[in-house]
Amino acid sequence: MGRGLRDVAGAAKLPYRFIDQPGMLAIATRAGPKSPVEVSAEILATLRQRAEDSFDTDELFGAVITVPAYFDDAQRQATKDAARLAGIEVLRLISEPTAAALAYGLDHGSEGLYAVYDLGGGTFDLSLLRLTQGVFEVIATGGDAALGGDDIDQALADWALAQAGCGPAAQLSPRDRRAAQVAARACKEALSAHDSVAWAVDIAGQSLEVPVSREQLEALARPLIGKTLTVVRQVLRDAAIQRHEVKGVVMVGGSTRMPMVRTLVGELFGQPVLTDVNPDEVVALGAALQAQALTGQGGGSDTLLLDVIALSLGLETMGGIVERIVERNSTIPVAKAQDFTTFKDGQTAMALHVVQGERELVADCRSLARFELRGIPSMAAGAARIRVTFAVDADGLLAVSAREQSSGVEASVHVKPTYGLADDQIASMLQAGFVHAEADMAARKLREARVEAERMLLATRAALAADSHLLASGEADCIETLLHDLAAFAAGDDADAIDESVKRLAEGTEAFAAARMNQGIRAALAGRSIDAV
């Protein structure tokens, strides 16, 4: 989700055939290449239809969607893109561990500092939250977006295949690799309740069976679980919190059913872990409660949810150095600003490169967006003051603006990450599901063109009424012709023709605008000495 092929660790081991393409990768399917966003959209659309059927309603108002805590801006944007394709209004994106803590807090009236250990199928997240009188504040978060229960399944499948003399899974067909992994998952789940089970699967027409003990599974899983414990220690250090300060540890995700996981996590924190809410459902329960709070359904809620940003955000400065503006674990929504200046004498533009990550060099961080601030007054190097503001909304999505303080010139960008879908991609996908999308887009373009035409007509006629004496008779006639043409086009339905007519009027009145400006300057300076000026 929100990734290119180079970002996928161990792609050769996965039972899919990926297609590398600009931006986000795609998966080869019988229906053609599908991006993870499109696959996710199909799942979300099915869930929407089930919800509408269950509640006998024609339309779902919206949804709270959860994402792994360590999802960066690109992955969060891809998730929102998927919801748009599924026809779902996203009320809020919240982190999965936060949703789990929300469920526990409301269910048990708990207060204090809690850790949420979330080991799902594909990702691991750890969050520290403080619960106080209905306020859920995320103190720190960390994780690994490429570590989960699927890795344990794969390790067990590789081991079992080796025991059966079949060689590594990478040499099998995608169908057989998938079968081996599904059998490994069933084996792992059974070993949570039994000491020994058989890994059994049919591969290439051959029935294989390998006995597996819980001890053997734990030996294979221990290095992977050890990685999650390393993340836990790091998050505790980031938050400057001692283990004994944590009041409870919430277990989330199907893989936390493994006895070894519960034991090792409990030993790390020195207390039994909390497992009394279904680890597969606790995130959904928390998301539903957050939706209730946002919409005021069922009497509403006094709960306040304060999430944090997972990775630092900053700008590239001279020498390829990262200047961090918003530090990781800052509570969102958040807005922070910092002043920068020009590097050369007479510099009138500045290129801004927005990056995300914890490393000091831009090359080691993730590029999010680039934009330019133009129109900076020409002055000595270091004299200009450019204030750059980073604003992260409640969904964790970023907008950046830059403003030169003396002149007021400004530029901004709503970050559309490198691996997010471009606007034209979203538009083309929406056409398949919403037959009126193209017509609506054309109508909006026409309306915007007419508004701009009206603005130009009013402004030009007002200028003529005030200062027509600055024009020769031929010039005035030319402008009147342009005005007549624009009014005629504005009454039509061709947005491109209106835009072109607006452009011709702007070009045709450039000399008039310059004459009016000169007149204004002369009037302002009339009767004043050089010293006074």
C-alpha positions in Angstrom: 0.0 0.0 0.0 1.6 3.3 -1.1 4.8 1.6 -2.1 7.0 0.9 -5.1 8.6 -2.5 -5.9 11.9 -1.4 -4.4 10.2 -0.9 -1.0 8.9 -4.5 -0.8 11.2 -6.7 1.3 11.4 -10.3 0.1 9.1 -9.8 -2.8 10.3 -13.1 -4.4 9.0 -15.1 -1.5 5.5 -13.7 -1.7 2.8 -15.7 -3.6 2.0 -12.7 -6.0 3.5 -11.5 -9.2 4.3 -7.8 -8.9 4.5 -5.4 -11.8 6.9 -2.5 -11.3 5.5 0.8 -12.6 6.0 4.5 -11.8 4.6 5.4 -8.4 2.8 2.5 -6.8 3.5 -1.2 -7.8 0.7 -3.4 -9.2 -0.3 -7.0 -8.8 -0.9 -9.2 -11.8 -4.4 -10.7 -11.7 -6.7 -12.4 -14.1 -8.5 -9.1 -14.5 -5.3 -7.3 -15.4 -2.8 -5.3 -13.2 -4.3 -4.0 -10.0 -2.7 -1.6 -7.6 -3.0 -2.2 -3.9 -5.3 0.8 -3.7 -7.7 -0.8 -6.2 -7.7 -4.1 -4.3 -8.3 -2.3 -1.1 -11.1 -0.3 -2.7 -12.9 -3.5 -3.8 -12.7 -4.9 -0.2 -14.0 -1.6 1.2 -16.8 -1.5 -1.4 -17.9 -5.0 -0.4 -17.9 -4.0 3.3 -19.9 -0.9 2.5 -22.5 -2.9 0.7 -22.7 -5.4 3.6 -23.2 -2.5 6.0 -25.9 -1.0 3.9 -27.7 -4.4 3.7 -27.3 -5.0 7.4 -28.8 -1.7 8.4 -31.3 -1.6 5.5 -30.0 1.8 4.3 -29.5 3.1 0.8 -26.2 4.9 1.6 -23.5 4.7 4.2 -22.7 8.1 5.6 -19.0 7.5 6.2 -16.4 5.4 8.0 -13.5 5.6 10.4 -10.7 3.7 8.9 -7.7 2.4 10.9 -4.2 2.1 9.6 -0.9 0.8 11.2 0.6 3.4 13.4 3.8 3.4 11.4 2.0 4.2 8.1 3.7 7.2 6.6 2.0 10.0 4.6 2.1 8.1 1.3 0.4 5.1 2.8 -2.2 7.1 4.6 -3.0 9.0 1.3 -3.2 5.7 -0.5 -5.7 4.5 2.1 -7.9 7.6 1.6 -7.7 7.1 -2.2 -9.0 3.5 -1.8 -11.9 4.8 0.3 -12.7 7.4 -2.3 -12.8 4.7 -5.0 -15.1 2.6 -2.8 -17.5 5.5 -2.5 -16.8 6.0 1.2 -16.4 9.3 3.0 -13.5 9.0 5.4 -14.5 10.6 8.8 -11.1 10.0 10.3 -8.0 7.9 9.8 -6.8 6.6 13.2 -3.9 4.3 14.1 -4.8 0.7 14.9 -3.2 0.7 18.4 -5.0 3.9 19.2 -8.3 2.3 18.3 -7.5 -0.7 20.4 -6.8 1.5 23.4 -10.0 3.4 22.8 -11.9 0.2 23.0 -10.2 -0.9 26.3 -10.5 2.5 27.8 -14.3 2.8 27.2 -15.0 -0.8 28.1 -13.1 -0.8 31.4 -12.9 2.9 32.5 -9.2 2.5 32.7 -6.9 5.4 33.3 -3.1 5.6 33.3 -0.3 4.8 30.9 -0.9 1.8 28.6 1.1 0.1 25.9 -0.6 -1.4 22.9 1.3 -4.3 21.2 -0.1 -4.9 17.8 1.2 -7.8 15.8 -1.0 -8.3 12.8 -0.5 -10.3 9.6 1.8 -7.8 7.8 2.8 -5.1 10.3 3.9 -4.6 13.8 3.1 -1.4 15.9 3.8 -0.4 19.4 2.1 2.7 20.9 2.2 4.2 24.4 -1.0 6.0 25.4 -2.1 8.0 28.4 -5.7 7.7 29.3 -7.1 10.4 31.6 -10.7 11.3 32.1 -11.8 10.5 28.6 -8.7 11.9 26.9 -6.6 9.4 24.9 -3.2 10.9 24.3 -0.7 9.0 22.3 2.7 9.6 23.9 4.9 7.7 21.5 4.7 5.2 18.6 7.0 2.9 16.6 6.9 -0.2 14.6 7.9 -2.2 11.6 5.7 -2.0 8.5 7.3 -5.1 7.0 7.1 -7.5 10.0 4.1 -9.5 11.0 2.5 -12.9 11.5 2.9 -13.6 7.8 6.6 -13.7 8.3 6.2 -16.4 11.0 4.0 -18.4 8.6 6.7 -18.1 5.9 9.5 -19.1 8.2 7.4 -22.2 9.2 6.6 -23.0 5.6 10.2 -22.8 4.5 11.3 -25.1 7.4 8.5 -27.6 6.7 9.3 -27.7 3.0 13.0 -28.3 3.8 12.0 -31.1 6.2 9.9 -32.6 3.4 12.8 -32.3 0.9 11.1 -29.9 -1.4 13.7 -27.1 -1.4 13.0 -23.4 -0.7 9.5 -21.9 -1.3 10.9 -19.5 -3.9 11.3 -22.4 -6.3 7.6 -23.3 -6.2 4.8 -22.0 -8.3 2.8 -19.1 -6.8 -0.1 -21.4 -6.2 2.0 -24.0 -4.3 3.8 -21.2 -2.3 0.4 -19.9 -1.2 -0.8 -23.4 -0.3 2.4 -24.0 1.8 1.9 -20.7 3.6 -1.8 -21.3 4.3 -1.0 -24.7 5.8 1.7 -23.1 7.9 -0.8 -20.5 9.2 -3.2 -23.2 10.2 -0.4 -25.1 11.9 0.7 -22.0 13.8 -2.9 -21.3 15.0 -3.4 -24.9 16.1 -0.1 -24.9 18.1 -1.5 -22.1 20.3 -3.8 -24.8 21.8 -1.8 -28.0 21.2 1.7 -29.1 21.8 2.1 -30.8 18.4 0.3 -30.8 15.1 1.0 -31.8 11.5 1.8 -29.5 8.7 -0.1 -31.0 5.8 -0.4 -29.8 2.2 -0.8 -31.0 -1.4 2.0 -29.5 -3.6 2.4 -30.4 -7.3 0.1 -33.4 -6.9 2.1 -34.7 -4.0 0.7 -34.9 -0.4 3.2 -33.7 2.2 3.0 -34.0 6.0 5.5 -32.9 8.5 5.0 -33.1 12.3 5.6 -29.7 14.1 5.9 -29.1 17.8 5.2 -25.9 19.6 8.9 -25.8 20.6 10.0 -26.0 16.9 7.6 -23.2 16.0 8.8 -21.0 18.8 12.4 -21.5 17.8 11.6 -20.3 14.3 9.5 -17.4 15.5 11.8 -16.2 18.3 14.1 -14.0 16.1 11.1 -12.3 14.6 9.4 -11.7 18.0 12.8 -10.4 19.2 12.7 -7.7 16.6 9.3 -6.5 18.0 10.8 -6.4 21.5 13.6 -4.2 20.2 11.0 -1.8 18.9 9.2 -1.8 22.2 12.4 -0.8 24.1 13.1 1.9 21.5 9.7 3.4 22.0 10.1 3.4 25.8 13.4 5.2 25.4 11.8 7.8 23.0 9.1 8.5 25.6 11.6 8.5 28.5 9.3 6.0 30.3 10.3 3.1 32.6 8.6 -0.2 32.1 7.1 -0.2 35.6 5.3 3.0 34.8 3.1 1.1 32.2 -0.2 0.1 33.9 -1.2 -2.4 31.3 -0.3 -4.0 28.0 -3.0 -4.4 25.4 -2.5 -7.3 22.9 -3.9 -6.7 19.4 -3.7 -8.9 16.3 -4.2 -12.5 15.6 -0.5 -13.4 16.1 -0.7 -12.3 19.7 -2.6 -15.5 20.4 0.7 -17.3 20.3 1.6 -18.3 24.0 5.3 -17.3 23.4 4.4 -13.8 22.3 2.2 -13.2 25.4 4.9 -14.7 27.6 7.8 -12.6 26.2 5.9 -9.4 26.2 4.7 -10.0 29.7 8.2 -10.7 30.9 9.5 -7.5 29.3 6.9 -5.4 31.1 6.9 -7.4 34.2 3.1 -8.1 34.3 0.5 -10.3 32.6 -0.8 -8.9 29.3 -4.4 -7.9 28.7 -6.2 -10.3 26.4 -9.9 -10.2 27.6 -11.1 -8.4 24.4 -10.9 -10.4 21.2 -7.5 -9.3 19.6 -9.0 -9.7 16.1 -12.0 -7.4 16.9 -10.6 -4.9 19.3 -9.4 -2.5 16.6 -12.7 -2.5 14.8 -14.5 -1.9 18.1 -12.4 1.1 18.8 -12.9 2.5 15.3 -16.7 2.1 15.7 -16.6 3.9 19.0 -14.6 6.7 17.4 -17.2 7.0 14.6 -19.9 7.3 17.2 -17.9 10.1 18.9 -17.4 12.0 15.7 -21.1 11.7 14.5 -22.8 12.0 17.9 -24.7 8.7 17.3 -26.0 6.9 20.3 -25.8 9.9 22.6 -22.3 10.9 21.4 -19.2 10.7 23.5 -17.0 12.9 25.6 -13.9 11.1 24.5 -11.1 13.2 23.0 -8.6 11.3 20.9 -5.1 12.8 20.5 -2.9 10.9 18.0 0.7 11.5 17.1 2.8 11.7 13.9 5.0 8.6 13.4 7.9 10.1 11.5 9.5 13.6 11.6 8.8 16.0 8.8 11.2 18.7 7.5 12.9 20.5 4.7 16.1 20.0 2.7 18.6 22.7 3.3 22.0 23.5 1.7 24.3 20.5 1.4 21.5 18.0 1.4 20.9 18.3 5.2 17.4 17.7 6.8 16.0 20.5 8.9 13.3 18.9 10.9 10.2 21.1 11.5 7.7 18.7 13.1 9.3 16.1 15.3 8.1 12.5 15.5 5.6 11.8 18.2 4.1 15.3 18.0 0.4 15.3 18.8 -1.8 15.8 15.8 -3.4 17.9 14.5 -0.3 20.2 14.6 1.1 23.2 12.9 4.7 24.4 13.2 6.6 27.2 11.5 10.3 28.0 11.0 12.0 30.9 9.3 14.5 30.5 6.5 16.4 32.9 4.3 18.0 33.3 0.8 21.5 31.9 0.0 22.6 34.3 -2.8 22.4 38.0 -3.4 19.4 39.0 -5.6 17.7 35.5 -5.2 14.0 35.9 -6.1 12.9 32.2 -5.9 13.4 29.4 -3.5 12.9 25.6 -4.1 11.5 23.7 -1.2 11.9 19.9 -0.8 9.7 18.3 1.9 11.1 15.1 3.4 10.1 12.6 6.0 12.3 10.5 8.3 14.7 10.5 11.2 18.0 10.5 9.3 20.2 13.6 9.0 20.7 13.4 5.2 18.0 14.0 2.6 19.3 10.9 0.7 18.4 8.7 3.6 14.9 10.1 4.1 11.7 9.8 2.1 10.9 12.6 -0.4 7.2 13.8 -0.1 6.9 16.8 -2.3 8.7 19.7 -4.0 7.4 23.2 -4.7 8.7 26.7 -5.4 8.3 30.1 -3.8 8.6 32.8 -6.5 8.5 36.6 -6.4 10.9 37.1 -3.4 12.1 40.8 -3.5 15.7 41.1 -4.7 17.9 41.8 -1.7 21.2 40.8 -0.2 21.7 37.1 0.8 20.3 36.5 4.3 18.0 39.5 4.3 14.8 37.8 3.2 12.7 36.1 5.8 10.7 33.1 4.5 8.4 31.5 7.0 7.7 27.9 6.2 4.6 26.3 8.0 3.9 22.6 8.2 0.3 21.6 9.1 -0.7 18.0 9.8 -4.4 17.4 10.0 -6.2 14.9 12.2 -5.8 12.1 9.6 -2.0 12.6 9.6 -1.9 14.3 6.2 0.4 17.2 5.5 0.1 20.7 3.9 3.2 23.0 3.6 3.2 26.7 2.9 6.0 29.3 2.5 5.6 33.1 2.9 8.1 35.9 2.4 7.4 38.2 5.3 8.2 41.6 3.8 6.3 41.2 0.5 3.7 38.7 1.4 4.4 36.4 -1.6 3.3 32.9 -0.7 3.3 29.4 -2.1 1.9 26.2 -0.7 1.4 22.5 -1.4 -0.9 19.8 -0.1 1.5 16.9 -0.1 0.6 14.3 -2.6 3.2 11.7 -1.9 5.4 10.1 -4.5 3.7 6.7 -4.1 0.2 8.1 -3.9 -2.1 8.1 -6.9 -2.0 11.1 -9.1 -5.2 13.1 -9.6 -5.7 11.8 -13.2 -5.3 8.2 -12.0 -8.0 8.8 -9.3 -10.2 10.4 -11.9 -9.9 7.5 -14.4 -10.6 5.0 -11.7 -13.6 6.9 -10.4 -15.1 6.9 -13.9 -15.4 3.1 -13.8 -17.6 3.3 -10.7 -19.3 6.6 -10.9 -20.8 7.2 -14.4 -21.4 10.9 -13.7 -17.9 11.8 -12.6 -16.8 13.1 -16.0 -19.9 15.2 -16.5 -19.5 16.7 -13.0 -15.9 17.5 -13.7 -16.8 19.2 -16.9 -19.6 21.2 -15.2 -17.2 22.4 -12.5 -14.6 23.4 -15.1 -17.2 25.4 -17.0 -18.5 27.1 -13.8 -14.9 28.0 -12.7 -14.2 29.4 -16.2 -17.4 31.5 -16.1 -16.5 32.9 -12.7 -13.1 33.9 -13.9 -14.6 35.5 -17.0 -17.1 37.5 -14.9 -14.2 38.7 -12.6 -12.2 39.9 -15.6 -15.2 41.6 -17.2 -16.1 43.5 -14.0 -12.5 44.5 -13.3 -11.8 45.7 -16.8 -15.0 47.7 -17.1 -14.3 49.4 -13.8 -10.8 50.3 -15.0 -12.2 51.8 -18.2 -14.8 53.8 -16.3 -12.1 55.3 -14.1 -9.2 55.8 -16.5 -10.3 55.5 -20.1 -8.5 58.9 -20.8 -5.2 57.0 -20.7 -6.1 55.1 -23.9 -6.0 56.2 -27.5 -9.3 55.7 -29.4 -8.0 52.7 -31.2 -6.8 51.1 -28.0 -10.2 51.6 -26.3 -12.0 50.1 -29.3 -9.7 47.0 -29.2 -10.4 46.4 -25.5 -14.2 46.8 -26.1 -14.0 44.2 -28.8 -12.2 41.8 -26.4 -14.8 42.5 -23.7 -17.6 41.8 -26.2 -16.0 38.5 -27.3 -15.5 37.3 -23.7 -19.1 38.1 -22.7 -20.2 36.0 -25.7 -18.0 33.1 -24.9 -19.0 33.2 -21.2 -22.6 32.7 -22.2 -21.7 29.5 -24.0 -20.7 26.0 -22.8 -17.1 25.8 -24.0 -14.8 26.2 -20.9 -11.6 26.1 -23.0 -12.9 28.8 -25.3 -13.8 30.9 -22.2 -10.3 30.4 -20.8 -8.7 31.4 -24.1 -10.8 34.5 -24.3 -9.9 35.5 -20.7 -6.2 35.1 -21.7 -6.6 37.3 -24.7 -8.2 40.0 -22.6 -5.5 39.9 -20.0 -2.8 40.2 -22.7 -4.7 43.0 -24.5 -5.0 45.1 -21.3 -1.4 44.8 -20.2 -0.4 48.2 -21.5 -3.5 49.8 -20.0 -2.7 48.2 -16.6 0.9 49.6 -16.8 -0.3 53.1 -17.7 -2.7 53.0 -14.7 0.1 51.9 -12.4 2.4 54.7 -13.6 -0.4 57.2 -13.1 -0.8 56.0 -9.5 2.9 56.2 -8.8 3.1 59.8 -10.2 0.1 60.8 -8.1 1.7 59.3 -5.0 5.0 61.2 -5.5 3.6 64.5 -6.7 4.8 67.5 -4.7 7.1 65.4 -2.5 10.9 65.9 -2.3 13.4 63.1 -2.8 14.3 63.4 0.9 10.7 62.9 1.9 10.4 59.9 -0.3 
